[in-house]
Amino acid sequence: MLLDPINAVISFEFYRRVASQAWWRTALYLGYLSLLLSLAGTAALKIHGGPHIDSTFVWLEKSFPPLTFVNGKLTSTLTAPLVLRHPEYDQIGIAIDTNRLEPVTLKTLEEAKAQAYVTSTAFYMLQRPGELRVYDFSKAADPKPLVIDAGFWESARAIFNRVFYPAVFASALVFLLFWNVGWTLTYALMGLLLNGLAEAGLAFGSLVPIALYAQTAACAVQGLTMVAGVAIPKWPLVSLVVTGGYIWLAIKKVREPAPAS
């Protein structure tokens, strides 16, 4: 099973075995292929997105003023509103005013040119244009003081990295399992058409594993390009042509008489 991806890419003779293998082995390969793509996607996110995430936490460590949260209220030494802007994305702004008593409105955010606003009693965030989400601090009242300072953001970064990437991997794996099932059935229907053109006489049950394994080459290219951070123009069309070509050549190979042993 570990070498199946390599054989699926370089050997059309291998598809003779694929066409007649048990359903559970096809299911295992579906999970294996989804696992490899999930790893590639998570690695790509870590390589290309990780530095930006880490730099955001470093920015928060250095720029965010010390705040103290106790009994559902934030306090600070600020005497005037402060607007922080991300050094890499200056369109992202966070306004902080722990002396503000009145509620924040969309107009307030617009005037501050910010996407989020922190007051002593609530956190306001622009969800999408025209929609403001409010998080009331009183619902999380705790008599034990929590100091939000550089050490807090450093710990938050460590926890985030330990939780975020495994969560992304798990979510990607579940998504890709269903995604690959859908595309395998779609390509199997394509295989029915190609099977008729080739007059191979293969049953649909044989075309399903062929359709799954035929996606390996496209999946390998997709995984490598994600990690490398490059994009192939018109990739959906390229993937369709590559996978369709593998299905066609695999069907033709399976149709041929097996070589004498």
C-alpha positions in Angstrom: 0.0 0.0 0.0 2.8 2.4 0.8 4.2 2.1 -2.8 0.8 2.2 -4.5 1.0 6.0 -5.3 4.3 5.4 -7.1 3.0 2.4 -9.0 -0.2 4.3 -9.9 1.9 7.0 -11.5 4.6 5.0 -13.3 3.0 1.6 -14.1 -0.2 1.0 -16.1 0.4 -2.7 -15.7 -0.3 -2.0 -12.0 -3.9 -1.1 -12.9 -4.6 -4.8 -13.8 -4.4 -5.5 -10.1 -6.3 -2.4 -9.2 -9.2 -3.3 -11.4 -9.8 -6.6 -9.6 -8.8 -5.7 -6.0 -11.1 -5.9 -3.0 -13.3 -2.9 -2.1 -11.7 -2.5 1.3 -8.3 -2.0 -0.3 -9.7 0.7 -2.5 -11.2 2.3 0.6 -7.9 2.2 2.3 -6.2 3.8 -0.6 -8.8 6.6 -0.6 -7.9 7.3 3.0 -4.2 7.0 2.3 -4.4 9.5 -0.6 -6.5 11.9 1.5 -4.0 11.6 4.3 -1.1 12.5 2.0 -2.9 15.5 0.6 -3.9 16.7 4.1 -0.2 16.5 5.2 0.9 18.4 2.1 -1.8 21.1 2.6 -0.9 21.5 6.3 2.8 21.7 5.4 2.1 24.3 2.8 0.1 26.4 5.3 2.9 26.1 7.8 5.6 27.0 5.3 3.8 29.9 3.6 1.3 31.1 6.2 3.3 30.3 9.4 5.7 33.2 9.1 2.8 35.7 8.7 1.0 34.2 11.7 4.1 34.3 13.9 4.9 37.9 12.8 1.4 38.9 13.8 1.9 37.5 17.3 5.3 39.3 17.5 3.5 42.5 16.5 1.0 42.0 19.2 3.7 41.3 21.8 5.5 44.5 20.9 2.6 46.9 20.1 -0.4 45.8 22.2 -0.6 47.8 25.4 -0.8 45.9 28.7 -4.4 45.2 29.7 -5.9 43.7 32.8 -9.1 41.7 32.7 -10.9 41.2 35.9 -14.6 40.8 36.8 -15.7 41.1 33.2 -13.9 44.4 32.6 -10.7 45.5 30.9 -8.5 48.2 32.3 -5.3 49.8 31.1 -3.0 52.9 31.5 -4.2 54.4 28.2 -5.5 57.9 28.5 -6.6 58.2 24.9 -7.8 55.8 22.1 -5.1 53.9 20.4 -5.3 52.4 16.9 -2.8 49.6 16.0 -2.1 48.7 12.4 -0.6 45.4 11.2 2.9 46.2 9.8 2.3 43.8 6.8 -1.4 44.5 6.2 -2.0 48.2 7.0 -5.7 47.8 6.1 -6.1 45.7 9.3 -6.6 48.0 12.3 -7.5 47.4 16.0 -8.8 50.3 18.1 -8.4 50.2 21.8 -10.1 52.6 24.2 -10.7 51.2 27.7 -12.1 54.5 28.8 -15.0 54.4 26.4 -18.4 53.9 28.0 -20.8 54.2 25.0 -21.3 51.3 22.6 -19.3 51.1 19.4 -21.1 51.4 16.1 -20.2 50.7 12.5 -19.7 54.4 12.1 -17.2 54.3 15.0 -15.2 51.6 13.2 -15.3 53.5 10.0 -14.0 56.7 11.5 -11.2 54.8 13.2 -10.5 52.9 10.0 -10.4 49.7 12.1 -11.9 46.2 11.8 -12.0 45.6 15.5 -12.6 47.8 18.6 -11.8 47.0 22.2 -13.5 48.8 25.1 -13.5 48.1 28.8 -16.7 46.0 28.5 -16.8 44.5 25.0 -14.9 43.5 21.9 -16.4 44.6 18.6 -15.4 43.0 15.3 -16.5 43.7 11.7 -17.7 40.3 10.4 -18.4 41.6 6.9 -19.4 44.9 5.4 -22.4 46.2 7.4 -22.3 43.5 10.1 -20.8 44.1 13.6 -20.3 41.2 16.0 -20.2 42.1 19.7 -18.5 40.0 22.4 -19.7 41.1 25.9 -16.9 40.7 28.5 -19.4 40.5 31.4 -20.4 37.0 30.2 -16.9 35.9 31.1 -16.6 37.5 34.5 -13.7 36.1 36.6 -12.5 37.6 39.9 -9.0 36.3 39.1 -7.0 39.0 37.2 -5.7 38.1 33.8 -2.8 40.3 32.5 -2.6 40.6 28.7 0.9 41.6 28.0 3.9 40.4 26.0 4.1 37.2 27.9 0.5 36.5 27.3 0.9 36.9 23.5 4.0 34.7 23.6 2.1 31.9 25.4 -0.9 32.4 23.0 1.4 31.9 20.0 2.8 28.6 21.4 -0.7 27.3 22.2 -2.1 28.5 18.8 0.7 26.6 16.9 0.1 23.5 18.9 -3.7 23.6 18.3 -4.1 25.3 14.9 -2.1 23.1 12.6 -3.5 19.7 14.0 -7.0 21.2 13.7 -6.3 22.2 10.1 -4.9 18.8 9.3 -7.9 17.0 10.8 -10.4 19.3 9.1 -8.6 18.9 5.7 -8.6 15.1 6.1 -12.3 14.9 6.7 -13.0 17.3 3.8 -10.7 15.4 1.4 -12.3 12.1 2.3 -15.6 13.3 1.1 -14.1 15.3 -1.8 -12.2 12.3 -3.1 -15.3 10.1 -2.9 -17.2 12.6 -5.0 -14.5 13.0 -7.6 -13.8 9.2 -7.7 -17.5 8.6 -8.6 -17.4 11.4 -11.1 -14.3 10.0 -12.8 -15.8 6.5 -12.7 -18.7 7.9 -14.8 -16.1 9.2 -17.2 -14.6 5.8 -17.1 -17.9 4.3 -18.2 -17.7 6.5 -21.3 -14.1 5.6 -22.0 -14.8 2.0 -21.3 -17.4 2.0 -24.0 -15.1 3.7 -26.5 -12.4 1.2 -25.8 -14.9 -1.7 -25.9 -13.1 -3.1 -22.8 -16.2 -4.5 -21.1 -15.2 -3.5 -17.6 -17.8 -3.4 -14.8 -18.4 -0.2 -12.9 -17.0 -1.9 -9.8 -13.6 -2.2 -11.7 -13.8 1.4 -13.0 -14.2 2.9 -9.5 -10.7 1.8 -8.2 -9.2 2.7 -11.6 -10.7 6.2 -11.3 -9.4 6.6 -7.8 -5.8 5.5 -8.5 -5.8 7.5 -11.8 -6.1 10.7 -9.7 -2.8 10.0 -8.0 -0.6 11.9 -10.6 -2.8 15.0 -10.4 -2.8 14.8 -6.6 0.9 14.5 -6.5 1.4 17.6 -8.6 -1.2 19.5 -6.6 0.6 18.5 -3.3 4.0 19.6 -4.6 2.7 22.9 -6.0 1.0 23.7 -2.7 4.2 23.1 -0.8 6.3 25.0 -3.3 3.8 27.9 -3.3 3.2 27.9 -7.1 0.1 27.7 -9.1 -0.5 26.0 -12.5 -2.7 28.0 -14.9 -6.1 26.4 -15.6 -5.3 23.7 -13.0 -8.8 22.2 -12.9 -8.7 21.6 -16.7 -5.2 20.2 -16.5 -6.2 17.9 -13.7 -9.2 16.7 -15.7 -7.1 16.0 -18.8 -4.3 14.2 -16.8 -6.7 12.0 -14.8 -8.8 11.2 -17.9 -5.6 10.2 -19.7 -4.6 7.9 -16.9 -8.1 6.3 -16.9 -8.0 5.8 -20.7 -4.6 4.2 -20.7 -5.4 2.1 -17.7 -8.5 0.8 -19.3 -6.6 -0.1 -22.5 -4.0 -1.9 -20.5 -6.6 -3.9 -18.5 -8.3 -4.8 -21.7 -5.1 -6.3 -23.2 -4.5 -10.0 -22.5 -2.3 -10.5 -19.5 1.3 -11.3 -20.4 2.3 -15.0 -20.1 4.1 -15.7 -16.9 
